[in-house]
Amino acid sequence: MPHTATDSKLSAKQISVIDSLIAGSSVTDAAKATGIDRSTVHRWFKSDAQFVAEHNQIRVELVQAQREKLRSLSDKALETVETLLDDSQASGSLRLRAALAILDRQGLKASAIGRTDPVDIENAWRQAERFRRAGI
């Protein structure tokens, strides 16, 4: 899910790294493909709030797109499972697995990605640094 740099305050290399990471590359591979050292990418994650925010925002958008696609398939999937559960000709173990899969999914929770506002990220870093200095 490559993105454009129209409103971005990031460099072309930072955008390239984000696109590689979003596509599934490791930090090492993303850095190598962009022609930079991986330590630079790690430094950006630790000290460039704009980079972190944009990376997180792209991840949020990707997750939202995936959830939307899943939602669009959910009606069909539920109808299929319902038909299977009601089909007395289907094997008992298949019907049981379908029922257990539904019950298992009831506790599914979304995981947090992280902040998408660079100001919030910088504030969190400052607070963490104050805690670190205070020995908390």
N, C-alpha and C positions, 0 to 999 in steps of 0.2 A: 504494500500500500504506500508507494512513494508519494511524497507531498511536494508542493512547490514552495519556493522561498519568497513569494510575493510580499508577504507582511512579516517575514521572519527577520529577526535581528541576529540570526546565526550565520556563520560562514558557510560557504558551499561544502567545505570538508565536514563541518558539524552536521549538516543536513544529510550528507552522504553516509556518515556513520550511523545516524538515527535510522535512515532507510534500511541500511544493512542489518542493524540490530532488530528492527521490526520484522524484517524478512526471515529472521532466525539465525543470523550469523553470530558467532561468538565475538566478544570484544576484540580479541586478537585478530580474527579474520576480518572484522569490519575495519579495524585500524589499518591492517595490511592492504586491503582493497582500496583504501583512501590515501595510502602513501604516508601514513603517520605512525608513530610508535603507540603501542597500546597504553603506555603510561599517560599519554596525552588524553586519551578517552577517559581513563580513570580520574585524571585531574579534573576534566570537565564535569564528571559526575559528582565530584567532591566540592567544586568551587564555582561552577558556572550555573547559577540558578536558572538562567534563560534556557540553557541546554537541557537541564533536568526537566524543566516545566514542559518544554516542547516534546521531549521524548515521552513523558508521561501523558501528555495530551494526545499524541498519536496513538499510544497504547489504548487510551480510553476510547478513542474513535474506532479502533480496530475491534475491541471487545464489543462495543455497541453494534457494530456492523455484523459481527458474528452472532450476537444475541438476536438481532432482527432476523437474520437468516434462519436461526433455529426456531424463532416464533413462527415464521412463515411455513416451516415444515411440521410444526407441532400438531396442528389439526389433523393432518394426514397420518402422522405417527400415532396419535391417540386413537383415531378411528381404526387403524390396523390392529393395535393392541386390544381395543375393545372387541373387535370381531374375533380375534384369537381367543380372548378370555371367554367369550360366549359360545365358541365353537366346540360342541361336545365331541366332535370327531378328532380334534387336536389332542395330541398326547398330554397326559397329566403333567409330565415334567416340563414340557414346553409352556403350558399354561401357568404352572407354578413359577417358572423363571420370569415370565412376563409380569406376573403379579408382583414378585419380589423386586423386579427392576423398578416398577412404579413406586413401590413403598420406599425403596432405597433413595430415589430421587427427591423425595419429599423434604429431606434435610439438606439439600444442596444449597450452599451459600456462596455468594460472590466474594472473591478476594479483593482486597484493596490494592490499588496500583500505586498511588502516591499523589502528592500535590501537583497541581497543574499551573499554579500561579507562582512566578519567580519570587515575588515579594514574600509570599507565605514560606517558600523554601528557605530564603535567606533568613527570615525571622526564626524559623525552626533551627537552623544551623547556629544562629547567635545564641538561642536559648540553650541548645545542647552544649555549646562551648562554655557558657556561664556555669552550667551544671558540672561540666568536667572540671573547670577551674575550682569550683567550690567543693569538689570531691563527692558530689552526689551521684 
